[in-house]
Each structure stands twice: as C-alpha cells, then as structure tokens.
Amino acid sequence: MVNFDYLYNPAAAKSLFNRNYFVDKKLGFQVIENGTILPYKKMIDDKSTKDGWGFGGILDSSGNFIKSSHVQDGAGESYTPPP
C-alpha cells in the first residue's frame, strides 16, 4: 500500500505506480582492452550539432568510440578529454 496523501499530484503518481516497467532485453557485456572511459559531459559549442546533449562513453585502444557505451539512447559521442 502506497500513501499518496502528501503528494502534489496523487493522480499522476498513481498512474506511475500502476505501470509495468519490465524491459524484455537480452543483457550482455563487452571487454575493451586498454579502453578509455569518457565521463558524461554536457557539450555546448559551435561545432556540435547536438547542443546541450550529454556526451561520453568508452573509446577502444585505437581511439574509436564504442557505440554501445553511449550515456543515453541516441546521445553518445566522444570528446577530447583534458590532459
């Protein structure tokens, strides 16, 4: 039983509690030898076509971005980390 008495919008909260959040995806993993982790970073500049999107993920040892490592769906690109 969930107490909705002190919520600003109890009707909206009830709909969220009644949802099915099950995701039927096959999980996996990938080993990246000598990879570089690029932390999430909000990028806004003249060169970016996706201003305000978060960039980050993993680069392999050759500097290639691992597409499956993007931070958010559709929002992953590499950037040059500071030295």
PyMOL Python script that loads the backbone (N, CA, C, O; Angstrom):
from pymol import cmd

cmd.read_pdbstr("""\
ATOM      1  N   MET A   1       0.836  -1.177   0.000  1.00  0.00           N
ATOM      2  CA  MET A   1       0.000   0.000   0.000  1.00  0.00           C
ATOM      3  C   MET A   1       0.880   1.239   0.000  1.00  0.00           C
ATOM      4  O   MET A   1       1.789   1.356   0.822  1.00  0.00           O
ATOM      5  N   VAL A   2       0.620   2.154  -0.906  1.00  0.00           N
ATOM      6  CA  VAL A   2       1.393   3.383  -1.016  1.00  0.00           C
ATOM      7  C   VAL A   2       0.533   4.550  -0.536  1.00  0.00           C
ATOM      8  O   VAL A   2      -0.628   4.678  -0.924  1.00  0.00           O
ATOM      9  N   ASN A   3       1.119   5.401   0.315  1.00  0.00           N
ATOM     10  CA  ASN A   3       0.402   6.562   0.834  1.00  0.00           C
ATOM     11  C   ASN A   3       0.608   7.742  -0.108  1.00  0.00           C
ATOM     12  O   ASN A   3       1.717   8.264  -0.222  1.00  0.00           O
ATOM     13  N   PHE A   4      -0.452   8.159  -0.779  1.00  0.00           N
ATOM     14  CA  PHE A   4      -0.400   9.271  -1.733  1.00  0.00           C
ATOM     15  C   PHE A   4      -0.881  10.588  -1.116  1.00  0.00           C
ATOM     16  O   PHE A   4      -0.994  11.588  -1.826  1.00  0.00           O
ATOM     17  N   ASP A   5      -1.165  10.608   0.184  1.00  0.00           N
ATOM     18  CA  ASP A   5      -1.790  11.763   0.819  1.00  0.00           C
ATOM     19  C   ASP A   5      -0.971  13.046   0.722  1.00  0.00           C
ATOM     20  O   ASP A   5      -1.550  14.131   0.666  1.00  0.00           O
ATOM     21  N   TYR A   6       0.336  12.957   0.702  1.00  0.00           N
ATOM     22  CA  TYR A   6       1.170  14.156   0.770  1.00  0.00           C
ATOM     23  C   TYR A   6       1.818  14.520  -0.559  1.00  0.00           C
ATOM     24  O   TYR A   6       2.743  15.331  -0.592  1.00  0.00           O
ATOM     25  N   LEU A   7       1.354  13.946  -1.628  1.00  0.00           N
ATOM     26  CA  LEU A   7       1.899  14.256  -2.944  1.00  0.00           C
ATOM     27  C   LEU A   7       1.164  15.428  -3.573  1.00  0.00           C
ATOM     28  O   LEU A   7      -0.026  15.626  -3.329  1.00  0.00           O
ATOM     29  N   TYR A   8       1.874  16.202  -4.380  1.00  0.00           N
ATOM     30  CA  TYR A   8       1.280  17.345  -5.066  1.00  0.00           C
ATOM     31  C   TYR A   8       0.202  16.902  -6.050  1.00  0.00           C
ATOM     32  O   TYR A   8      -0.860  17.520  -6.131  1.00  0.00           O
ATOM     33  N   ASN A   9       0.474  15.829  -6.801  1.00  0.00           N
ATOM     34  CA  ASN A   9      -0.474  15.334  -7.793  1.00  0.00           C
ATOM     35  C   ASN A   9      -0.650  13.821  -7.621  1.00  0.00           C
ATOM     36  O   ASN A   9      -0.016  13.042  -8.332  1.00  0.00           O
ATOM     37  N   PRO A  10      -1.494  13.407  -6.693  1.00  0.00           N
ATOM     38  CA  PRO A  10      -1.660  11.976  -6.417  1.00  0.00           C
ATOM     39  C   PRO A  10      -2.127  11.167  -7.622  1.00  0.00           C
ATOM     40  O   PRO A  10      -1.735  10.009  -7.770  1.00  0.00           O
ATOM     41  N   ALA A  11      -2.956  11.749  -8.485  1.00  0.00           N
ATOM     42  CA  ALA A  11      -3.456  11.008  -9.650  1.00  0.00           C
ATOM     43  C   ALA A  11      -2.315  10.633 -10.592  1.00  0.00           C
ATOM     44  O   ALA A  11      -2.282   9.520 -11.118  1.00  0.00           O
ATOM     45  N   ALA A  12      -1.384  11.558 -10.805  1.00  0.00           N
ATOM     46  CA  ALA A  12      -0.238  11.278 -11.678  1.00  0.00           C
ATOM     47  C   ALA A  12       0.655  10.205 -11.061  1.00  0.00           C
ATOM     48  O   ALA A  12       1.162   9.333 -11.767  1.00  0.00           O
ATOM     49  N   ALA A  13       0.846  10.269  -9.749  1.00  0.00           N
ATOM     50  CA  ALA A  13       1.687   9.282  -9.077  1.00  0.00           C
ATOM     51  C   ALA A  13       1.053   7.892  -9.146  1.00  0.00           C
ATOM     52  O   ALA A  13       1.758   6.902  -9.339  1.00  0.00           O
ATOM     53  N   LYS A  14      -0.250   7.812  -8.992  1.00  0.00           N
ATOM     54  CA  LYS A  14      -0.923   6.516  -9.046  1.00  0.00           C
ATOM     55  C   LYS A  14      -0.729   5.852 -10.401  1.00  0.00           C
ATOM     56  O   LYS A  14      -0.533   4.640 -10.480  1.00  0.00           O
ATOM     57  N   SER A  15      -0.782   6.645 -11.468  1.00  0.00           N
ATOM     58  CA  SER A  15      -0.584   6.062 -12.796  1.00  0.00           C
ATOM     59  C   SER A  15       0.843   5.524 -12.958  1.00  0.00           C
ATOM     60  O   SER A  15       1.053   4.523 -13.643  1.00  0.00           O
ATOM     61  N   LEU A  16       1.818   6.183 -12.334  1.00  0.00           N
ATOM     62  CA  LEU A  16       3.205   5.707 -12.408  1.00  0.00           C
ATOM     63  C   LEU A  16       3.396   4.404 -11.637  1.00  0.00           C
ATOM     64  O   LEU A  16       4.147   3.530 -12.069  1.00  0.00           O
ATOM     65  N   PHE A  17       2.722   4.274 -10.506  1.00  0.00           N
ATOM     66  CA  PHE A  17       2.845   3.054  -9.711  1.00  0.00           C
ATOM     67  C   PHE A  17       2.138   1.877 -10.364  1.00  0.00           C
ATOM     68  O   PHE A  17       2.475   0.725 -10.089  1.00  0.00           O
ATOM     69  N   ASN A  18       1.163   2.148 -11.223  1.00  0.00           N
ATOM     70  CA  ASN A  18       0.417   1.074 -11.863  1.00  0.00           C
ATOM     71  C   ASN A  18       1.022   0.618 -13.191  1.00  0.00           C
ATOM     72  O   ASN A  18       0.503  -0.305 -13.819  1.00  0.00           O
ATOM     73  N   ARG A  19       2.105   1.249 -13.625  1.00  0.00           N
ATOM     74  CA  ARG A  19       2.758   0.872 -14.879  1.00  0.00           C
ATOM     75  C   ARG A  19       3.580  -0.402 -14.718  1.00  0.00           C
ATOM     76  O   ARG A  19       4.035  -0.741 -13.625  1.00  0.00           O
ATOM     77  N   ASN A  20       3.753  -1.086 -15.823  1.00  0.00           N
ATOM     78  CA  ASN A  20       4.649  -2.225 -15.858  1.00  0.00           C
ATOM     79  C   ASN A  20       5.988  -1.741 -16.420  1.00  0.00           C
ATOM     80  O   ASN A  20       6.061  -1.338 -17.581  1.00  0.00           O
ATOM     81  N   TYR A  21       7.030  -1.779 -15.617  1.00  0.00           N
ATOM     82  CA  TYR A  21       8.335  -1.286 -16.027  1.00  0.00           C
ATOM     83  C   TYR A  21       9.268  -2.389 -16.496  1.00  0.00           C
ATOM     84  O   TYR A  21      10.468  -2.156 -16.639  1.00  0.00           O
ATOM     85  N   PHE A  22       8.751  -3.572 -16.736  1.00  0.00           N
ATOM     86  CA  PHE A  22       9.568  -4.690 -17.185  1.00  0.00           C
ATOM     87  C   PHE A  22      10.111  -4.417 -18.591  1.00  0.00           C
ATOM     88  O   PHE A  22       9.356  -4.048 -19.490  1.00  0.00           O
ATOM     89  N   VAL A  23      11.399  -4.595 -18.774  1.00  0.00           N
ATOM     90  CA  VAL A  23      12.034  -4.426 -20.076  1.00  0.00           C
ATOM     91  C   VAL A  23      12.568  -5.790 -20.497  1.00  0.00           C
ATOM     92  O   VAL A  23      13.387  -6.389 -19.800  1.00  0.00           O
ATOM     93  N   ASP A  24      12.103  -6.267 -21.627  1.00  0.00           N
ATOM     94  CA  ASP A  24      12.496  -7.582 -22.105  1.00  0.00           C
ATOM     95  C   ASP A  24      13.647  -7.442 -23.097  1.00  0.00           C
ATOM     96  O   ASP A  24      13.452  -7.550 -24.308  1.00  0.00           O
ATOM     97  N   LYS A  25      14.852  -7.199 -22.570  1.00  0.00           N
ATOM     98  CA  LYS A  25      16.048  -7.072 -23.400  1.00  0.00           C
ATOM     99  C   LYS A  25      17.065  -8.097 -22.940  1.00  0.00           C
ATOM    100  O   LYS A  25      17.176  -8.401 -21.753  1.00  0.00           O
ATOM    101  N   LYS A  26      17.793  -8.615 -23.890  1.00  0.00           N
ATOM    102  CA  LYS A  26      18.871  -9.527 -23.546  1.00  0.00           C
ATOM    103  C   LYS A  26      20.077  -8.683 -23.133  1.00  0.00           C
ATOM    104  O   LYS A  26      20.520  -7.815 -23.885  1.00  0.00           O
ATOM    105  N   LEU A  27      20.596  -8.939 -21.955  1.00  0.00           N
ATOM    106  CA  LEU A  27      21.741  -8.192 -21.458  1.00  0.00           C
ATOM    107  C   LEU A  27      23.036  -8.862 -21.891  1.00  0.00           C
ATOM    108  O   LEU A  27      23.069 -10.065 -22.148  1.00  0.00           O
ATOM    109  N   GLY A  28      24.079  -8.091 -21.967  1.00  0.00           N
ATOM    110  CA  GLY A  28      25.370  -8.633 -22.347  1.00  0.00           C
ATOM    111  C   GLY A  28      26.487  -7.729 -21.854  1.00  0.00           C
ATOM    112  O   GLY A  28      26.246  -6.753 -21.145  1.00  0.00           O
ATOM    113  N   PHE A  29      27.682  -8.058 -22.229  1.00  0.00           N
ATOM    114  CA  PHE A  29      28.828  -7.233 -21.869  1.00  0.00           C
ATOM    115  C   PHE A  29      29.885  -7.349 -22.947  1.00  0.00           C
ATOM    116  O   PHE A  29      29.837  -8.238 -23.796  1.00  0.00           O
ATOM    117  N   GLN A  30      30.824  -6.450 -22.898  1.00  0.00           N
ATOM    118  CA  GLN A  30      31.897  -6.402 -23.881  1.00  0.00           C
ATOM    119  C   GLN A  30      33.182  -6.063 -23.137  1.00  0.00           C
ATOM    120  O   GLN A  30      33.174  -5.190 -22.269  1.00  0.00           O
ATOM    121  N   VAL A  31      34.272  -6.727 -23.453  1.00  0.00           N
ATOM    122  CA  VAL A  31      35.563  -6.432 -22.848  1.00  0.00           C
ATOM    123  C   VAL A  31      36.332  -5.537 -23.811  1.00  0.00           C
ATOM    124  O   VAL A  31      36.550  -5.894 -24.969  1.00  0.00           O
ATOM    125  N   ILE A  32      36.736  -4.381 -23.323  1.00  0.00           N
ATOM    126  CA  ILE A  32      37.505  -3.420 -24.129  1.00  0.00           C
ATOM    127  C   ILE A  32      38.901  -3.329 -23.514  1.00  0.00           C
ATOM    128  O   ILE A  32      39.078  -2.755 -22.439  1.00  0.00           O
ATOM    129  N   GLU A  33      39.876  -3.891 -24.195  1.00  0.00           N
ATOM    130  CA  GLU A  33      41.257  -3.841 -23.708  1.00  0.00           C
ATOM    131  C   GLU A  33      41.810  -2.423 -23.857  1.00  0.00           C
ATOM    132  O   GLU A  33      41.668  -1.804 -24.912  1.00  0.00           O
ATOM    133  N   ASN A  34      42.434  -1.916 -22.806  1.00  0.00           N
ATOM    134  CA  ASN A  34      43.062  -0.591 -22.798  1.00  0.00           C
ATOM    135  C   ASN A  34      42.097   0.510 -23.250  1.00  0.00           C
ATOM    136  O   ASN A  34      42.487   1.432 -23.967  1.00  0.00           O
ATOM    137  N   GLY A  35      40.851   0.405 -22.829  1.00  0.00           N
ATOM    138  CA  GLY A  35      39.855   1.413 -23.184  1.00  0.00           C
ATOM    139  C   GLY A  35      39.992   2.654 -22.325  1.00  0.00           C
ATOM    140  O   GLY A  35      40.640   2.642 -21.279  1.00  0.00           O
ATOM    141  N   THR A  36      39.369   3.721 -22.788  1.00  0.00           N
ATOM    142  CA  THR A  36      39.335   4.979 -22.059  1.00  0.00           C
ATOM    143  C   THR A  36      37.881   5.333 -21.774  1.00  0.00           C
ATOM    144  O   THR A  36      37.055   5.373 -22.685  1.00  0.00           O
ATOM    145  N   ILE A  37      37.574   5.589 -20.510  1.00  0.00           N
ATOM    146  CA  ILE A  37      36.218   5.967 -20.135  1.00  0.00           C
ATOM    147  C   ILE A  37      36.108   7.482 -20.195  1.00  0.00           C
ATOM    148  O   ILE A  37      36.874   8.200 -19.552  1.00  0.00           O
ATOM    149  N   LEU A  38      35.145   7.959 -20.978  1.00  0.00           N
ATOM    150  CA  LEU A  38      34.862   9.388 -21.058  1.00  0.00           C
ATOM    151  C   LEU A  38      33.642   9.671 -20.194  1.00  0.00           C
ATOM    152  O   LEU A  38      32.538   9.257 -20.549  1.00  0.00           O
ATOM    153  N   PRO A  39      33.807  10.362 -19.073  1.00  0.00           N
ATOM    154  CA  PRO A  39      32.663  10.656 -18.211  1.00  0.00           C
ATOM    155  C   PRO A  39      31.630  11.518 -18.935  1.00  0.00           C
ATOM    156  O   PRO A  39      31.946  12.219 -19.896  1.00  0.00           O
ATOM    157  N   TYR A  40      30.394  11.449 -18.455  1.00  0.00           N
ATOM    158  CA  TYR A  40      29.312  12.254 -19.007  1.00  0.00           C
ATOM    159  C   TYR A  40      29.702  13.723 -18.975  1.00  0.00           C
ATOM    160  O   TYR A  40      30.227  14.210 -17.974  1.00  0.00           O
ATOM    161  N   LYS A  41      29.450  14.416 -20.055  1.00  0.00           N
ATOM    162  CA  LYS A  41      29.800  15.833 -20.144  1.00  0.00           C
ATOM    163  C   LYS A  41      28.765  16.523 -21.014  1.00  0.00           C
ATOM    164  O   LYS A  41      28.471  16.064 -22.118  1.00  0.00           O
ATOM    165  N   LYS A  42      28.217  17.611 -20.528  1.00  0.00           N
ATOM    166  CA  LYS A  42      27.279  18.395 -21.321  1.00  0.00           C
ATOM    167  C   LYS A  42      28.103  19.266 -22.254  1.00  0.00           C
ATOM    168  O   LYS A  42      28.942  20.046 -21.805  1.00  0.00           O
ATOM    169  N   MET A  43      27.862  19.132 -23.557  1.00  0.00           N
ATOM    170  CA  MET A  43      28.668  19.878 -24.529  1.00  0.00           C
ATOM    171  C   MET A  43      27.803  20.881 -25.277  1.00  0.00           C
ATOM    172  O   MET A  43      26.789  20.528 -25.878  1.00  0.00           O
ATOM    173  N   ILE A  44      28.220  22.117 -25.227  1.00  0.00           N
ATOM    174  CA  ILE A  44      27.564  23.171 -25.997  1.00  0.00           C
ATOM    175  C   ILE A  44      28.684  23.977 -26.648  1.00  0.00           C
ATOM    176  O   ILE A  44      29.448  24.664 -25.970  1.00  0.00           O
ATOM    177  N   ASP A  45      28.769  23.882 -27.967  1.00  0.00           N
ATOM    178  CA  ASP A  45      29.764  24.668 -28.699  1.00  0.00           C
ATOM    179  C   ASP A  45      29.319  24.839 -30.144  1.00  0.00           C
ATOM    180  O   ASP A  45      28.301  24.280 -30.555  1.00  0.00           O
ATOM    181  N   ASP A  46      30.073  25.602 -30.908  1.00  0.00           N
ATOM    182  CA  ASP A  46      29.710  25.891 -32.296  1.00  0.00           C
ATOM    183  C   ASP A  46      29.839  24.672 -33.202  1.00  0.00           C
ATOM    184  O   ASP A  46      29.146  24.586 -34.216  1.00  0.00           O
ATOM    185  N   LYS A  47      30.712  23.731 -32.857  1.00  0.00           N
ATOM    186  CA  LYS A  47      30.962  22.570 -33.708  1.00  0.00           C
ATOM    187  C   LYS A  47      29.933  21.467 -33.488  1.00  0.00           C
ATOM    188  O   LYS A  47      29.748  20.609 -34.352  1.00  0.00           O
ATOM    189  N   SER A  48      29.270  21.482 -32.352  1.00  0.00           N
ATOM    190  CA  SER A  48      28.340  20.405 -32.013  1.00  0.00           C
ATOM    191  C   SER A  48      27.010  20.594 -32.727  1.00  0.00           C
ATOM    192  O   SER A  48      26.453  21.692 -32.745  1.00  0.00           O
ATOM    193  N   THR A  49      26.508  19.518 -33.314  1.00  0.00           N
ATOM    194  CA  THR A  49      25.195  19.562 -33.957  1.00  0.00           C
ATOM    195  C   THR A  49      24.110  19.206 -32.960  1.00  0.00           C
ATOM    196  O   THR A  49      22.922  19.299 -33.272  1.00  0.00           O
ATOM    197  N   LYS A  50      24.505  18.802 -31.768  1.00  0.00           N
ATOM    198  CA  LYS A  50      23.557  18.378 -30.749  1.00  0.00           C
ATOM    199  C   LYS A  50      23.767  19.187 -29.479  1.00  0.00           C
ATOM    200  O   LYS A  50      24.028  18.614 -28.421  1.00  0.00           O
ATOM    201  N   ASP A  51      23.659  20.503 -29.564  1.00  0.00           N
ATOM    202  CA  ASP A  51      23.903  21.361 -28.407  1.00  0.00           C
ATOM    203  C   ASP A  51      23.095  20.927 -27.198  1.00  0.00           C
ATOM    204  O   ASP A  51      21.896  20.663 -27.288  1.00  0.00           O
ATOM    205  N   GLY A  52      23.777  20.859 -26.071  1.00  0.00           N
ATOM    206  CA  GLY A  52      23.123  20.532 -24.827  1.00  0.00           C
ATOM    207  C   GLY A  52      23.018  19.049 -24.530  1.00  0.00           C
ATOM    208  O   GLY A  52      22.625  18.680 -23.423  1.00  0.00           O
ATOM    209  N   TRP A  53      23.349  18.197 -25.465  1.00  0.00           N
ATOM    210  CA  TRP A  53      23.272  16.766 -25.226  1.00  0.00           C
ATOM    211  C   TRP A  53      24.457  16.325 -24.390  1.00  0.00           C
ATOM    212  O   TRP A  53      25.514  16.956 -24.411  1.00  0.00           O
ATOM    213  N   GLY A  54      24.279  15.256 -23.666  1.00  0.00           N
ATOM    214  CA  GLY A  54      25.379  14.720 -22.887  1.00  0.00           C
ATOM    215  C   GLY A  54      26.219  13.784 -23.720  1.00  0.00           C
ATOM    216  O   GLY A  54      25.697  12.895 -24.393  1.00  0.00           O
ATOM    217  N   PHE A  55      27.505  13.981 -23.676  1.00  0.00           N
ATOM    218  CA  PHE A  55      28.428  13.147 -24.426  1.00  0.00           C
ATOM    219  C   PHE A  55      29.236  12.328 -23.424  1.00  0.00           C
ATOM    220  O   PHE A  55      29.416  12.734 -22.276  1.00  0.00           O
ATOM    221  N   GLY A  56      29.708  11.198 -23.861  1.00  0.00           N
ATOM    222  CA  GLY A  56      30.510  10.343 -23.006  1.00  0.00           C
ATOM    223  C   GLY A  56      30.351   8.898 -23.419  1.00  0.00           C
ATOM    224  O   GLY A  56      29.476   8.566 -24.219  1.00  0.00           O
ATOM    225  N   GLY A  57      31.187   8.044 -22.881  1.00  0.00           N
ATOM    226  CA  GLY A  57      31.145   6.633 -23.221  1.00  0.00           C
ATOM    227  C   GLY A  57      32.541   6.038 -23.112  1.00  0.00           C
ATOM    228  O   GLY A  57      33.322   6.424 -22.242  1.00  0.00           O
ATOM    229  N   ILE A  58      32.851   5.103 -23.992  1.00  0.00           N
ATOM    230  CA  ILE A  58      34.140   4.410 -23.941  1.00  0.00           C
ATOM    231  C   ILE A  58      34.811   4.443 -25.306  1.00  0.00           C
ATOM    232  O   ILE A  58      34.161   4.261 -26.335  1.00  0.00           O
ATOM    233  N   LEU A  59      36.119   4.679 -25.303  1.00  0.00           N
ATOM    234  CA  LEU A  59      36.946   4.596 -26.505  1.00  0.00           C
ATOM    235  C   LEU A  59      37.794   3.335 -26.405  1.00  0.00           C
ATOM    236  O   LEU A  59      38.260   2.980 -25.323  1.00  0.00           O
ATOM    237  N   ASP A  60      37.993   2.655 -27.540  1.00  0.00           N
ATOM    238  CA  ASP A  60      38.890   1.500 -27.516  1.00  0.00           C
ATOM    239  C   ASP A  60      40.335   1.990 -27.578  1.00  0.00           C
ATOM    240  O   ASP A  60      40.582   3.196 -27.598  1.00  0.00           O
ATOM    241  N   SER A  61      41.286   1.063 -27.609  1.00  0.00           N
ATOM    242  CA  SER A  61      42.703   1.442 -27.571  1.00  0.00           C
ATOM    243  C   SER A  61      43.137   2.239 -28.800  1.00  0.00           C
ATOM    244  O   SER A  61      44.170   2.907 -28.759  1.00  0.00           O
ATOM    245  N   SER A  62      42.368   2.182 -29.894  1.00  0.00           N
ATOM    246  CA  SER A  62      42.691   2.961 -31.094  1.00  0.00           C
ATOM    247  C   SER A  62      41.994   4.312 -31.112  1.00  0.00           C
ATOM    248  O   SER A  62      42.164   5.080 -32.059  1.00  0.00           O
ATOM    249  N   GLY A  63      41.210   4.617 -30.075  1.00  0.00           N
ATOM    250  CA  GLY A  63      40.507   5.891 -30.018  1.00  0.00           C
ATOM    251  C   GLY A  63      39.154   5.886 -30.695  1.00  0.00           C
ATOM    252  O   GLY A  63      38.545   6.940 -30.876  1.00  0.00           O
ATOM    253  N   ASN A  64      38.668   4.693 -31.076  1.00  0.00           N
ATOM    254  CA  ASN A  64      37.350   4.588 -31.710  1.00  0.00           C
ATOM    255  C   ASN A  64      36.266   4.524 -30.641  1.00  0.00           C
ATOM    256  O   ASN A  64      36.411   3.815 -29.645  1.00  0.00           O
ATOM    257  N   PHE A  65      35.182   5.265 -30.848  1.00  0.00           N
ATOM    258  CA  PHE A  65      34.072   5.287 -29.900  1.00  0.00           C
ATOM    259  C   PHE A  65      33.299   3.974 -29.968  1.00  0.00           C
ATOM    260  O   PHE A  65      32.945   3.522 -31.057  1.00  0.00           O
ATOM    261  N   ILE A  66      33.037   3.364 -28.828  1.00  0.00           N
ATOM    262  CA  ILE A  66      32.247   2.138 -28.736  1.00  0.00           C
ATOM    263  C   ILE A  66      30.782   2.561 -28.677  1.00  0.00           C
ATOM    264  O   ILE A  66      30.322   3.082 -27.661  1.00  0.00           O
ATOM    265  N   LYS A  67      30.060   2.337 -29.757  1.00  0.00           N
ATOM    266  CA  LYS A  67      28.690   2.838 -29.886  1.00  0.00           C
ATOM    267  C   LYS A  67      27.767   2.334 -28.778  1.00  0.00           C
ATOM    268  O   LYS A  67      26.885   3.068 -28.333  1.00  0.00           O
ATOM    269  N   SER A  68      27.955   1.107 -28.332  1.00  0.00           N
ATOM    270  CA  SER A  68      27.083   0.554 -27.294  1.00  0.00           C
ATOM    271  C   SER A  68      27.346   1.152 -25.915  1.00  0.00           C
ATOM    272  O   SER A  68      26.657   0.804 -24.956  1.00  0.00           O
ATOM    273  N   SER A  69      28.329   2.045 -25.796  1.00  0.00           N
ATOM    274  CA  SER A  69      28.664   2.627 -24.496  1.00  0.00           C
ATOM    275  C   SER A  69      28.076   4.019 -24.307  1.00  0.00           C
ATOM    276  O   SER A  69      28.393   4.693 -23.327  1.00  0.00           O
ATOM    277  N   HIS A  70      27.234   4.456 -25.220  1.00  0.00           N
ATOM    278  CA  HIS A  70      26.697   5.808 -25.088  1.00  0.00           C
ATOM    279  C   HIS A  70      25.957   5.980 -23.768  1.00  0.00           C
ATOM    280  O   HIS A  70      25.401   5.030 -23.216  1.00  0.00           O
ATOM    281  N   VAL A  71      25.964   7.203 -23.281  1.00  0.00           N
ATOM    282  CA  VAL A  71      25.399   7.500 -21.972  1.00  0.00           C
ATOM    283  C   VAL A  71      23.873   7.425 -22.000  1.00  0.00           C
ATOM    284  O   VAL A  71      23.260   6.873 -21.086  1.00  0.00           O
ATOM    285  N   GLN A  72      23.264   7.974 -23.040  1.00  0.00           N
ATOM    286  CA  GLN A  72      21.813   7.943 -23.205  1.00  0.00           C
ATOM    287  C   GLN A  72      21.519   7.431 -24.599  1.00  0.00           C
ATOM    288  O   GLN A  72      22.350   7.562 -25.497  1.00  0.00           O
ATOM    289  N   ASP A  73      20.341   6.847 -24.790  1.00  0.00           N
ATOM    290  CA  ASP A  73      19.988   6.371 -26.127  1.00  0.00           C
ATOM    291  C   ASP A  73      20.059   7.514 -27.126  1.00  0.00           C
ATOM    292  O   ASP A  73      19.404   8.542 -26.953  1.00  0.00           O
ATOM    293  N   GLY A  74      20.859   7.330 -28.172  1.00  0.00           N
ATOM    294  CA  GLY A  74      20.972   8.318 -29.222  1.00  0.00           C
ATOM    295  C   GLY A  74      21.796   9.533 -28.865  1.00  0.00           C
ATOM    296  O   GLY A  74      21.861  10.480 -29.648  1.00  0.00           O
ATOM    297  N   ALA A  75      22.424   9.535 -27.711  1.00  0.00           N
ATOM    298  CA  ALA A  75      23.162  10.717 -27.292  1.00  0.00           C
ATOM    299  C   ALA A  75      24.571  10.359 -26.863  1.00  0.00           C
ATOM    300  O   ALA A  75      24.962  10.645 -25.731  1.00  0.00           O
ATOM    301  N   GLY A  76      25.326   9.751 -27.728  1.00  0.00           N
ATOM    302  CA  GLY A  76      26.679   9.384 -27.361  1.00  0.00           C
ATOM    303  C   GLY A  76      27.659   9.765 -28.446  1.00  0.00           C
ATOM    304  O   GLY A  76      27.483   9.411 -29.612  1.00  0.00           O
ATOM    305  N   GLU A  77      28.671  10.472 -28.063  1.00  0.00           N
ATOM    306  CA  GLU A  77      29.776  10.806 -28.954  1.00  0.00           C
ATOM    307  C   GLU A  77      31.000  10.969 -28.085  1.00  0.00           C
ATOM    308  O   GLU A  77      30.906  11.167 -26.873  1.00  0.00           O
ATOM    309  N   SER A  78      32.151  10.881 -28.724  1.00  0.00           N
ATOM    310  CA  SER A  78      33.380  11.071 -27.957  1.00  0.00           C
ATOM    311  C   SER A  78      33.740  12.543 -27.927  1.00  0.00           C
ATOM    312  O   SER A  78      33.213  13.348 -28.696  1.00  0.00           O
ATOM    313  N   TYR A  79      34.637  12.874 -27.033  1.00  0.00           N
ATOM    314  CA  TYR A  79      35.196  14.215 -26.965  1.00  0.00           C
ATOM    315  C   TYR A  79      36.640  14.068 -26.537  1.00  0.00           C
ATOM    316  O   TYR A  79      37.035  13.013 -26.039  1.00  0.00           O
ATOM    317  N   THR A  80      37.421  15.092 -26.721  1.00  0.00           N
ATOM    318  CA  THR A  80      38.823  15.047 -26.343  1.00  0.00           C
ATOM    319  C   THR A  80      38.938  15.445 -24.881  1.00  0.00           C
ATOM    320  O   THR A  80      38.678  16.594 -24.523  1.00  0.00           O
ATOM    321  N   PRO A  81      39.330  14.493 -24.035  1.00  0.00           N
ATOM    322  CA  PRO A  81      39.432  14.820 -22.602  1.00  0.00           C
ATOM    323  C   PRO A  81      40.606  15.764 -22.354  1.00  0.00           C
ATOM    324  O   PRO A  81      41.580  15.754 -23.106  1.00  0.00           O
ATOM    325  N   PRO A  82      40.516  16.579 -21.300  1.00  0.00           N
ATOM    326  CA  PRO A  82      41.632  17.461 -20.989  1.00  0.00           C
ATOM    327  C   PRO A  82      42.854  16.656 -20.545  1.00  0.00           C
ATOM    328  O   PRO A  82      42.701  15.564 -19.998  1.00  0.00           O
ATOM    329  N   PRO A  83      44.058  17.172 -20.770  1.00  0.00           N
ATOM    330  CA  PRO A  83      45.274  16.420 -20.393  1.00  0.00           C
ATOM    331  C   PRO A  83      45.431  16.275 -18.903  1.00  0.00           C
ATOM    332  O   PRO A  83      46.399  15.671 -18.440  1.00  0.00           O
TER     333      PRO A  83
END
""", "prot")
cmd.dss("prot")
cmd.show_as("cartoon", "prot")
cmd.util.cbc("prot")
cmd.orient("prot")
